Amino acid sequence: MFLAMNRFKVKLGSEADFETVWRERDSYLSSVPGFVSFSLLRGASKDDHTLYASHSIWRSREDFEAWTRSEAFRNAHRSAGGNKPLYLGHPELELFDSVIAQKAGDAAA
């Protein structure tokens, strides 16, 4: 398993617009080999922003990297620059390889 996470500092008062952008986007993920799941998470609010994280889970790092080189990726991100007024700074990309994975009812593997 491989996880790709982007963290966004969304300007206070822009949360609903930010969530709408994600809810209404064409992600193209369901057609990409190796894609497992996606979540958008809302975190704590600070003085000037609310923290959000987008998580995509992939079968492997190679599947994720293939996605980033695909036409589907370019299509999914073609209008991303227009959303920059909603957040502070740049999204922070973090990538994780699975070390231990456990599902409900299973022992750690």
WONORNOR-V381320 format. One record per backbone hydrogen bond with DSSP energy under -1.0 kcal/mol. CO is the residue of the C=O (numbers start at 0). NH is the residue of the N-H. E is the energy in kcal/mol with one decimal. If there is no record, write none. Layout:
co | nh | e
CO | NH | E
CO | NH | E
//
This chain:
co | nh | e
0 | 97 | -2.3
1 | 57 | -3.3
2 | 95 | -2.8
3 | 55 | -2.6
4 | 93 | -3.2
5 | 53 | -2.7
6 | 91 | -2.3
7 | 51 | -2.5
8 | 87 | -3.6
9 | 49 | -2.5
10 | 13 | -2.5
13 | 17 | -2.5
14 | 18 | -2.7
15 | 19 | -2.1
16 | 20 | -2.2
17 | 21 | -1.8
18 | 22 | -2.7
19 | 23 | -2.4
28 | 31 | -2.2
31 | 34 | -1.7
33 | 58 | -2.8
36 | 56 | -2.8
38 | 54 | -3.1
40 | 52 | -2.3
43 | 50 | -2.4
47 | 11 | -1.2
48 | 45 | -3.7
49 | 9 | -2.7
50 | 42 | -4.0
51 | 7 | -2.7
52 | 40 | -3.3
53 | 5 | -2.0
54 | 38 | -2.3
55 | 3 | -2.7
56 | 35 | -2.9
56 | 36 | -1.4
57 | 1 | -2.3
59 | 63 | -1.8
60 | 64 | -2.9
61 | 65 | -2.3
62 | 66 | -1.9
63 | 67 | -1.9
66 | 69 | -1.5
69 | 73 | -1.8
70 | 74 | -2.6
71 | 75 | -2.5
72 | 76 | -1.7
76 | 79 | -1.3
78 | 81 | -1.3
79 | 82 | -1.8
80 | 83 | -1.2
82 | 85 | -2.3
83 | 86 | -1.3
85 | 10 | -2.5
91 | 6 | -1.9
93 | 4 | -3.1
95 | 2 | -2.8
100 | 108 | -1.7
102 | 105 | -2.6
//
